[in-house]
Amino acid sequence: MIRRHSLVWLSEAPDGPETAAAWQEAGNPFIVCRTRPEETLSLGFCLPSASGAPARVAARSNLSHIVEASRPPLLGEVAAKLSMPVPPTLLEPLEGATIRLIGSRMWEAITGTRYTTGTSDLDLVVDLSTPGVADEVCSLLARIDCPVRIDAELSFAGKGEVHWKEWGRDPLLVKSLHEVALVSRASFY
């Protein structure tokens, strides 16, 4: 199932700048941002930059051009490749939650090219089996002593993502594959 933050490999170059075609030709994945009308996907990827922060690149492709799709890499599987120590509590199994890496550190782990700077966040997406697990994940993230800022989204299949620091609010700002909307907590559950 394709959802926000899914990685996709394409059979042909997407619409976008020349760098998107070169990225696809090198066999690199794109990250899914949104769907658009007529079965069009908004995609993204990052290129390393000599000036510091990676350059974000946008592209579009048709759903029919996807040849492979997966969720982002598991944090535990790529932790050794990261340019920073990962707090051990993030690597311990948590029932109902799967912690995945996104952002600059994900691109660095996938490509082997340096993307991070001294101020890069640890960007995560946490796939959750039920909204009830979200409280436990938020409590865990709030207690972690990490050398960099943790930026995480809680991801619920079929519903969308909520930033972990906004989980306690009502209404919730939910970003899904199709829209961004304010949703009451009661209707989200």
C-alpha positions in Angstrom: 0.0 0.0 0.0 1.4 3.4 -1.0 1.2 6.1 1.6 3.2 9.2 2.6 6.9 8.5 3.2 6.8 5.3 1.1 9.8 4.8 -1.1 9.1 4.1 -4.8 11.3 3.0 -7.7 10.1 4.0 -11.1 10.1 2.4 -14.6 10.7 5.8 -16.2 12.0 9.2 -15.3 9.4 11.4 -13.5 8.4 14.9 -14.6 10.7 17.4 -13.0 14.2 18.8 -13.3 17.0 17.0 -15.1 18.3 15.9 -11.7 15.2 13.8 -11.2 15.9 11.8 -14.4 19.5 11.3 -13.4 18.3 10.2 -9.9 15.9 7.6 -11.4 18.5 6.4 -13.9 20.9 5.7 -11.0 18.3 3.4 -9.5 17.5 5.6 -6.5 14.1 5.7 -4.9 11.8 8.7 -4.5 9.8 9.4 -1.4 6.0 9.8 -1.8 4.6 13.1 -0.7 1.0 13.2 -2.0 -1.3 11.9 -4.8 -2.8 14.3 -7.3 -5.7 14.0 -9.7 -5.4 11.5 -12.6 -3.3 9.0 -10.6 -0.4 11.4 -10.3 2.1 11.2 -7.4 4.0 14.1 -6.0 7.5 12.8 -5.2 10.7 14.1 -3.7 14.3 13.3 -3.1 17.3 15.2 -1.8 20.7 16.0 -3.3 23.7 16.7 -1.1 24.7 20.3 -1.0 28.2 21.9 -0.4 26.5 24.8 1.4 25.1 22.6 4.2 21.4 21.5 4.1 20.5 19.1 1.4 18.6 20.4 -1.7 15.1 19.2 -1.8 13.9 18.3 -5.3 10.2 17.8 -6.4 9.0 15.6 -9.2 5.8 14.0 -10.4 5.0 10.6 -11.8 2.1 8.4 -12.7 1.2 5.6 -10.3 1.5 3.1 -13.2 5.3 3.9 -13.3 5.9 2.4 -9.9 7.9 -0.9 -10.2 8.6 -1.3 -6.5 7.5 0.3 -3.2 8.5 -0.1 0.4 8.3 1.8 3.7 11.4 3.7 4.7 14.3 1.7 6.3 13.9 0.5 9.8 16.0 2.7 12.2 17.6 -0.4 13.7 18.7 -1.7 10.4 20.6 1.4 9.4 21.7 2.7 12.8 25.3 1.6 12.3 25.5 3.7 9.1 24.4 6.9 10.8 26.8 9.7 11.5 25.5 10.0 15.1 24.9 7.6 18.0 21.3 6.5 18.2 19.7 6.4 21.6 19.4 2.6 22.6 15.8 3.0 23.6 14.9 3.8 20.0 16.4 0.5 18.9 14.4 -1.6 21.5 11.2 -3.3 20.2 8.0 -1.5 21.1 4.9 -3.6 20.5 2.6 -2.0 17.9 5.2 0.5 16.8 7.8 0.3 14.0 10.4 3.1 14.0 11.6 4.1 10.5 14.2 6.6 9.3 13.4 9.4 6.9 15.1 12.8 6.0 18.7 13.5 5.5 20.0 10.5 7.5 17.8 8.2 5.4 19.2 9.6 2.1 22.7 9.2 3.6 22.1 5.6 4.5 20.5 4.8 1.1 23.1 6.5 -1.1 26.3 6.3 1.0 26.7 10.1 0.3 27.1 12.6 3.1 23.8 14.6 3.6 24.0 15.6 7.3 25.4 18.6 9.0 26.0 19.2 12.7 22.5 20.6 13.0 20.6 17.8 11.1 17.6 16.4 12.9 17.0 12.7 13.4 13.8 12.4 11.3 11.6 9.4 12.0 8.2 8.1 11.0 6.7 5.7 13.4 4.2 3.2 11.9 1.6 2.4 14.5 -0.9 -0.5 14.6 -3.4 1.5 16.6 -3.9 5.1 17.9 -3.6 3.7 21.5 0.1 3.0 21.0 0.7 6.7 20.1 0.7 7.8 23.8 3.4 5.3 24.7 5.5 6.4 21.7 5.1 10.1 22.5 6.1 9.4 26.1 9.2 7.5 24.9 10.2 10.3 22.5 9.8 12.9 25.2 12.1 11.0 27.6 14.9 10.3 25.1 18.3 12.0 25.6 19.5 12.4 22.0 22.5 14.5 20.8 20.3 16.0 18.1 16.6 17.1 17.8 14.2 14.3 17.1 11.5 15.1 14.6 8.9 12.3 14.2 5.5 11.7 12.7 3.1 9.1 13.9 1.8 7.1 10.9 -1.5 5.3 10.9 -2.2 3.2 7.8 -5.3 4.4 6.0 -5.5 7.5 8.1 -2.4 9.6 7.7 0.4 11.1 9.9 0.4 13.3 12.9 3.5 15.1 14.3 4.3 13.5 17.6 4.4 16.8 19.5 0.8 17.6 18.3 -0.6 14.2 19.3 -2.2 15.6 22.5 -4.1 18.3 20.7 -7.7 18.4 19.5 -8.3 18.8 16.7 -5.4 16.9 15.1 -3.6 18.2 12.0 -3.5 15.0 9.9 -1.4 14.8 6.7 -2.5 12.0 4.5 -1.7 10.8 1.0 -4.6 12.9 -0.4 -4.9 15.9 1.9 -4.0 17.9 5.0 -7.0 18.3 7.4 -7.9 19.1 10.9 -9.6 16.1 12.4 -11.3 15.7 15.8 -9.6 13.2 18.1 -12.9 11.4 18.5 -13.3 10.9 14.7 -9.7 10.0 14.3 -10.1 7.1 16.7 
